[in-house]
Amino acid sequence: MRGRLAGSLGLLAALIVAAPSAAPQQAARPAGTVLPRFKTGVELVLVNVVVRDRNGQIVRGLTRDDFTVTEDGRPQTISTFDFEDLGATTPVAAPAPA
């Protein structure tokens, strides 16, 4: 189950983590004008995940080793991992087969 779980979560993380941004439009400017450039990057991406079993119960006791996060097919380092108990939850019904 953990292998399938890791693969599914890796796909989920890949869909959530990377999203291209649109390039800004350039306005007309005088020749020879130098535009300032700002280098940007992302150091930390937050990915919230809820893992439930077949009965809709939250799976507890997972560690960072149970997950794989990839970007462009390359595994990324999980630098922090926390379990947050948000109180009593009711089981979610499994989706009906298509």
C-alpha positions in Angstrom: 0.0 0.0 0.0 2.8 2.4 0.8 4.3 2.1 -2.7 1.0 2.9 -4.3 0.5 5.7 -1.8 3.9 7.2 -2.5 3.3 7.1 -6.3 -0.1 8.7 -6.0 1.1 11.4 -3.6 4.1 12.1 -5.9 1.8 12.7 -8.8 -0.4 15.0 -6.6 2.6 16.9 -5.4 3.9 17.3 -9.0 0.6 18.8 -10.0 0.4 21.1 -7.0 4.1 22.2 -6.7 4.9 23.5 -10.2 2.8 26.0 -12.1 4.3 28.2 -14.9 3.8 32.0 -14.6 2.9 34.3 -17.5 5.6 36.6 -18.7 4.8 40.3 -18.3 4.1 42.4 -21.4 6.8 44.8 -22.5 5.9 48.5 -23.0 7.6 50.7 -25.6 10.7 52.2 -24.2 13.5 54.4 -25.6 16.4 52.6 -27.2 19.3 52.0 -24.9 17.2 51.9 -21.7 18.3 49.2 -19.3 15.6 47.4 -17.5 16.3 46.2 -14.0 16.3 42.4 -13.5 15.3 40.6 -10.4 16.3 37.0 -9.9 13.6 34.9 -8.1 13.3 31.4 -6.9 11.3 29.2 -4.5 13.0 27.7 -1.5 10.1 26.0 0.2 6.8 24.7 -1.1 4.0 23.7 1.2 2.0 20.6 0.2 -0.9 19.6 2.4 -1.9 16.0 2.1 -4.7 14.0 3.7 -4.3 10.2 3.6 -7.4 8.0 4.2 -7.8 4.2 4.2 -10.5 2.3 2.3 -13.0 3.0 5.1 -12.4 6.8 5.0 -10.4 6.8 8.2 -7.3 9.1 8.5 -4.1 7.1 8.3 -1.9 7.9 11.2 1.8 7.2 11.9 3.1 8.1 8.5 6.6 9.6 8.2 8.4 11.6 5.5 9.8 8.3 4.3 6.3 7.2 3.2 6.1 10.1 0.7 7.9 11.0 -2.5 7.8 14.5 -3.9 9.0 15.0 -7.5 9.5 18.0 -9.7 10.1 17.4 -13.5 10.6 13.7 -12.6 13.3 14.4 -10.1 12.9 13.5 -6.4 12.9 16.6 -4.1 14.1 16.7 -0.5 11.3 16.9 2.1 12.8 19.3 4.5 10.0 19.4 7.1 7.2 17.0 7.8 4.4 17.4 10.4 1.2 15.6 11.3 -1.6 17.9 12.3 -4.6 16.4 14.1 -7.4 18.8 13.3 -9.9 17.2 15.7 -12.5 14.6 15.3 -13.4 13.9 11.7 -16.1 11.7 10.2 -15.1 9.1 7.6 -15.5 10.0 4.0 -17.5 7.6 1.9 -15.6 5.9 -0.8 -16.5 7.1 -4.3 -18.9 4.9 -6.2 -17.3 2.8 -9.0 -17.6 4.4 -12.4 
